[in-house]
Amino acid sequence: MDQLAFPVEVAVEPHRLICGDCVAVMAEMEPETVDVAVTSPPYNLGLGYRQYRDRREEDEYLDWMVRVAEGVRRVLKPGGSFFLNISGSSSQPWLPFELIVRLRPVFVLQNHITWIKSIAARDISVGHYKPIGGRRFLHHNHEHIFHLTVSGDVKLDRLAIGVPFKDKSNIARRGHAQDLRCRGNTWFIPYDTVQSRAEKFHHPGTFPVTLPRWCIRLHGQPGAIVLDPFAGTGTTIVAAALERARGIGIELDPSYLAIARERVAGAMTRA
């Protein structure tokens, strides 16, 4: 992997965008200063990043991801939340589970959330999926979001992303103060429809801005410090701006970081 010896920081006040290797950058950050980390690292699937080689031996990749997680643990406050979005593939289905087992000495797995990107109910299909050829494997319609904490007992604002009751009698009968219940650990968040790679900023691994927004809201810390060690084109930092939090994004590729700066500046005008 190409690394920058001297990370370059771009300020979009009150947010920070840092160009450099995330392990090295986090090692220089003040410890226990981050409230929420939300990230989607490379999945080791051979995707076409510009600066990063997304094809390593599995043990090498897992060892590297443990170092990344240790860096996040170091900068995360004791009551913080780390939301790790990752997926496997038909050829590497065990990878997310191998990783989460290796992270047991570093974090407690407090919640395992399934991010549903496409769903079929009866004869209606909604959302977008990655088609899989052949006859052995089903289409990939979901990914994992592992909610990791230091202690396992972090209190969440579950109703911040709650949903209304279908049966309104449950509001009074179950003693709820408002027409909202916990969304649960399955999140249906489809991508916006795009017609070209340019609409995804020519980045092979984006996620919808709703995903980090829900993570930030769920943690329930007003004005939170939000970290993304794999910032890419800045979606998590955009989410932080829209949620009136303060974002820190670390990205190896300066071209992606330039896009992130534009997106975050635009989000600040809408927040």
Stockholm file with secondary structure:
# STOCKHOLM 1.0

chainA/1-271         MDQLAFPVEVAVEPHRLICGDCVAVMAEMEPETVDVAVTSPPYNLGLGYRQYRDRREEDEYLDWMVRVAEGVRRVLKPGGSFFLNISGSSSQPWLPFELIVRLRPVFVLQNHITWIKSIAARDISVGHYKPIGGRRFLHHNHEHIFHLTVSGDVKLDRLAIGVPFKDKSNIARRGHAQDLRCRGNTWFIPYDTVQSRAEKFHHPGTFPVTLPRWCIRLHGQPGAIVLDPFAGTGTTIVAAALERARGIGIELDPSYLAIARERVAGAMTRA
#=GR chainA/1-271 SS CCCCSSCEEEEETTEEEEESCHHHHHHHSCTTCEEEEEECCCCSSCCCCSSCCCCCCHHHHHHHHHHHHHHHHHHEEEEEEEEEEECCCSSCTTHHHHHHHHTTTTCEEEEEEEEESEEEETTEEEECCBCCCSSSSCCBCEEEEEEEESSSCCCCCGGGGCBCCSSTHHHHHTTCSSSCBCCCSEEECCCCCCSSGGGGTTCTTCCCTHHHHHHHHHHTCTTCEEEETTCTTTHHHHHHHHTTCEEEEEESCHHHHHHHHHHHHHHHHHC
#=GC SS_cons         CCCCSSCEEEEETTEEEEESCHHHHHHHSCTTCEEEEEECCCCSSCCCCSSCCCCCCHHHHHHHHHHHHHHHHHHEEEEEEEEEEECCCSSCTTHHHHHHHHTTTTCEEEEEEEEESEEEETTEEEECCBCCCSSSSCCBCEEEEEEEESSSCCCCCGGGGCBCCSSTHHHHHTTCSSSCBCCCSEEECCCCCCSSGGGGTTCTTCCCTHHHHHHHHHHTCTTCEEEETTCTTTHHHHHHHHTTCEEEEEESCHHHHHHHHHHHHHHHHHC
//
